[in-house]
Amino acid sequence: MNRIRRKGLQDIIDQLEELKDALETLKEEEEEYLENMPENLQGSERYETAEEAVSNMEDAISSMEDAISSIEEATGEG
């Protein structure tokens, strides 16, 4: 792989890392929301929706980490 394509892939990795960090921040905020939810709302539809959102964001973060890893392997750095 030439230097220009490797640089292009590195740019994509950098963008994915930034997006992953932003998603992790949002996930942490949603987790904090869950932790601070009053007891009478725990188990409610609102709680379950927030809990599912956290789970989906965790899955997305894991997928992004896999994508980053695959791209690093393509560049010969993984």
Residue pairs with C-beta under 8 A, 6 or more apart in sequence:
1 9
1 74
1 75
1 76
6 75
6 76
9 71
9 74
9 75
10 75
12 71
13 68
13 71
13 72
16 64
16 67
16 68
16 71
17 68
19 64
20 61
20 64
20 65
20 68
23 57
23 60
23 61
23 64
24 61
26 57
27 54
27 57
27 58
27 61
30 50
30 53
30 54
30 57
31 54
33 50
34 47
34 50
34 51
34 54
37 46
37 47
37 50
41 47
69 78
70 78
71 78
72 78
